[in-house]
Amino acid sequence: MPDPSDIAHLLRRTEFVARPGRLAALSALPTREAAVDDVLSVTGDPGSVLPFASSTDSQRVVQLTDFWLNRMAHDSPRPIQERMALFWHGHFCSSDAKVGQIELMRRQIDLFRRDGLGNLRDLAIKTSTTAAMLRYLDNNQNFEEAPNQNFGRELMELFLLGVGNYTENDVVACSEAWTGHADWYRPGDDDYDNGAADYLFYGEALHDSDPKQFLGRTINVDPDAGIQHGAETIHVMLGDPAADGGVVPAGPNAGRPSRDVAAEFLSRKLWRFFAGTEPSPAVVEHLRNTATHPANDFAIRPWLRALLTHPEFYTPAVKQALVRSPIDYVVALLAASGVRSEQGTPWWLMEAMGQRPLFPPNVAGWKHNGYWIGASAFGGRAATARHVAFYVLGDYWDGAGMRLAGGTLSRAEVEATADSPAARQALVGRVADLMQIALTPSTRAALDEFAGNAAWWELHDLVELIFVSPEMNVA
Amino acid sequence: MTLHRDISTADALAHLHRRETDPHALDRRRFLQLVGMGAGGGLLGGASGSLLDWFVPGHDPSAWAAGAVGPNDGILVIVGMYGGNDGLNTVVPIADGNYYDQRRNGDVDLSIAPENTLALDSATGLNPHLTEFKRLWDAGQLAIVEGVGYGFQDLSHFNSMAYWMAGRPHGPAGTGWIGRWLDGYLAGRPDLYAAAEIGNSVPLHLLGTQSRGTGVPAEPPGWGSATDTRSERGYQAVRAMRTGVHGPWFDAVAKAFGDSFDVAATVAPYYPPSAQLPGEPIVAKLEVAARLINANLGLRVLTAGWDDFDSHAGQPVMHTARMHELDAAVRRFYEVLHPGWASRVTVMTFSEFGRTSHANHGHGTDHGSAAPQFVFGANVAGGFYGERPSLAGLTQWDRMPHTVEMTSYYASIIDGWLGGGAGDVLTGNLENLHLFARPPGVLADGTTAPLPTVIGGRSMLVPVAPARVADTRSGLGVAAGPLGPGATLKVRIAGAGPVPADGVTAVVANVTTVAATEPHYFTVYPGGTARPATSNINSGPGRPVPNLVLIGVGLDGAIEVYNSHGSAHCLVDVFGYFTPGAGDRFTPLPPARLFDTRIGHGVRPGPLGELERIEIAVAGNAGVPPGATAVALNLTATDTEAPGFLRLTPTGREPAETSNVNFFAGDVVPNLAICRLGPDGKVILDGAGPAKHAVGDVFGYFGAAGERLQCGTPRRLLDTREGLGAAKLPIGVDRAITVTVAGRAGVPADATAVVLNVAATSVSAPSFVTVWPAGQAMPGTSNLNLMPGQTIANLVICRLGAGGALTFANPLAACDVIADVFGYFVP
């Protein structure tokens, strides 16, 4: 039987929070590996926000954000699907601030949600030709006569290889291979209210169809297959050097297969996202070998399985190492309270905390841990905690009680503690249980002191105090 | 040639406004690579690999290393114009035909005609919306630095903004120029109030290697700023969640919430309600900046910015709006800024680049290079600096050469206004442009302007001859007539009686309630701030009760007195004031009895007769050394047979028409007194009424050496009725309580003594309360003398003991105690 604390840790990192039902079910499995398999047993299409209820983009942004956060917090039977999509959203970044059409973001996010556990190669190719990405990194303005290297460079530097593992000539070649990919309405498809928006428009006349040297390979040799030329760069970067794979031309990795370098690059990023620490060399090697194993060949699920089953994932250093991002934090608040995103997470509070879905700050995405911590950003968290607590209390004073994920605590039950400090302290445990969160002894002691001294009519402050506890902010 | 589109201004800003630097992440390398360093180079020189070292480098939440701004400290306000401001339509070269040619493109003409500008000279006109800048120019207080830029202009918003914020063209952008200045200024000491961005996050230019600026909100802060007991109890619970046993991030998170509460509580009193702030964000931000300067929290650098300067298209409407906002923001800034700060405040602008001289086809201009920047303030030497770049021969995509290096621009500010050290902060061309007519604080006549009135600011005591400054019975200083229920009386302190009009941070006064119609209390607090949930004096019908207050004076030079119930008259007698300039410093002592007429301790034995004067030697006794100039002592009247008062006067002076303690027959009444000593180190004790005894307990003294007072807005520290600061139980015979003060209720960890108002209520039997430094034996002194049925308050100044704590005891009977913090002493 696995250690329940390991399972709780696994669930916090993969499903945002350790829901009691999931914790019980997975703890009853024979091994930790079986628990990981259960977490990863995603079946079925995760669905989509469509149809949009409004033709106004600003309202569609809100609807899509709420849909996604509700999936993370409440509605997904296997939240790893949404958490993985969040990873890819922060990796293959696009921001609606530049894309400017939320339907385009919707398609890209849905791609991450649907295929986020599929295969890196397929995902990279599909993402590259989403209209959101074409717009975000200017590949829609990358033409043979006037190349724009923004996308070609980032594809190598930020998406697949990491900086320093290519030459400027490779950037030129990659950018040229991706010329001719504009975004355009489909002819006759102008019904924007029903989701019509730009798609990839490949313009042969705008494409540079000459053969190019890329990572030691000659690519784009078939001038009639221009629309495949861009994808060839990804095939080379991730390919077997014995077949079509590339070789790193310069830097510390010079001479190594580019796919090994890519596998290490992504392995590190996955580890940081799920574990929060720097991966050890042994971890990187293990994950790289998993990714490049012929049976896997960059399949994401076995890659992630190798990560989640690795013994180092369960060390104390890793278990203590991840500050919840603002998105993770609001998901934890929503999950603990049962409040839905439509009420709980207005965009201005997300911005005050420093992270808003669909609006990453730049192409490098979001960072981790200390990146989120600061007096100002945590003022935003405190405001969010109060905001959600407001909905938890709802009609509390009218007798409805405080509604939390695990049930309702009636006002009468709170009032009954009026004359007993011990009873008020017991209420701390009750509220935490209803939030489905385990408090550390120190937090419990701090809250016990508060409750012991509070009047009964002040006890609902426990909701917001637990919301700002470290337990709620560290996954 | 086409302009390379790059990531937008908003994206670049979002990246440059970082909450944290993650030294090991790919993203960092990406960032450095973007700013021209390449991977791995120049990482955060000196920062360790630990993320924890970075994000809050040892900040004590309430730490305030640098202290208040001094009389000759310069304050810098940096205004960022994000997106690339069009310099040519800001400072218009009205005599340059090239400008008028190049700004015309087919039907498009983006030029501003000479007659439409605000002419500065025959060759220069300001944008017509910059009327406030014209006023500054006419006053000789606006420097226009022409052609500021750097070589090999980068046309990306992202890169160029990184260079400007870093202060390193094409250099590493791990730290910002003000951040590195902060590193030197603070020398590693923690300080949340040395530099701040008015906005949601901390921009690159405020990040140093060890130190960093604080982000303060552009709107009144929320959670953390309330002062009621329930809120304070909540804050204490959150702080108590830090333990050190659950891993580094666990504690860091709890600390960050504590920090956010502290910043909120510190700045909140200086904000107007949201609805009263201007609607345009930059105008509101500069109003907040002015208010925070007025408050003298110690901020030396304030930064704020706004965007939408990237006028590729529709420039006329867009740039006009920006110029209008800039002008409104500066006007608002000076409207709100206390004039006494003018000689210490300089404002400067920056933008990542200017714009092309040629208009494009879209009624706009594209990313350019050099541009003029503004530096203004009362001590700025107005005029033109640098050289206006020539437009001769520029074609569509040519950019103007720069004539002033960005590093020289910054160096002129650092060396001219921030105390020097440009060579430690910047490299490259550091030519000083000599933008300033006078150093900070110095007026045209060569004298230093007095510091304006502020709340707090580390200050020293200036005792004065006691003087009544307010009396609602006679209408002295205030309107005649009692305070009704819920009424607030504003009492002007600055300029009242012996108190000077400027530079007063706090006042020592007796506030007396007279002719109360119901049991009630007064809350005394700094003028113009939100009324805190604290109290100072409790009284009821038939009992005039004085209590000493040591209270921060508001920015309006006043204190306010709030009456809780019924009606009552109010008297205010001033004994001294505190100022950052010059005065006496405080040394706290362990409480010790100085004199007691009942047993002849320190004085001759026997009761005090009607107006009989007794000299009491203070210096040389009870721990007070020779040379002390004033003493903080608790004066108690006892064995009283008829109504009367006690009074302390320095030797060599005639007693004034004020009193320290008022009593009725049978009362045992204490009141704290801060009394100047005569030249011989003595005071005169006298009082009205037949035979009565007097007891004096010393808590500290003032002199040339010692510590300074920092007053803040009052905060409740302890309330045993509410379980705040201690368990919800009365103190009593076997129940003394020790309360940690340092690090709570706004008192920093390095405070040595604290100013409290201590009240006792629910008294079970005649008894007394004594307060002393934790870890020591109970002294033979007292602070409050209690009778059942009364609520009694007294000011307490007490040295902090072990663990920064105080012990409260009532050795005879049970009572609840309430303590509010009004200030503290720090080195």
Interface residues (C-beta under 8 A of the other chain):
Chain A: S95 A97 K98 D138 Q141 A146 N148 N150 E157 L158 G162 V163 G164 F265 R268 K269 R272 E278 P316 K319 Q320 A321 L322 V323 E351 A352 G354 P361 N362 V363 A364 G365 K367 H368 N369 G370 Y371 W372 I373 G374 A375 S376 A377 F378 G379 G380 R381 A382 A383 R386 P421 T440 S442 T443 A445 A446 L447 E449 F450 G452 N453 A454 E458 D461 E464 L465 V468 S469 P470 N473 V474
Chain B: T2 H4 R5 D6 I7 S8 A10 D11 A12 A14 H15 R18 R19 E20 T21 D22 H24 A25 L26 D27 R29 R30 F31 Q33 A39 L51 L52 W54 F55 V56 F158 L192 N200 S201 V202 T214 G215 V216 P217 P221 G222 W223 G224 R230 R233 G234 Q236 A237 V238 R239 A240 M241 R242 T243 V245 H246 G247 P248 W249 F250 D251 A252 V253 A254 A256 F257 D259 S260 F261 D262 V263 A264 E722 G723 L724 A727 K728
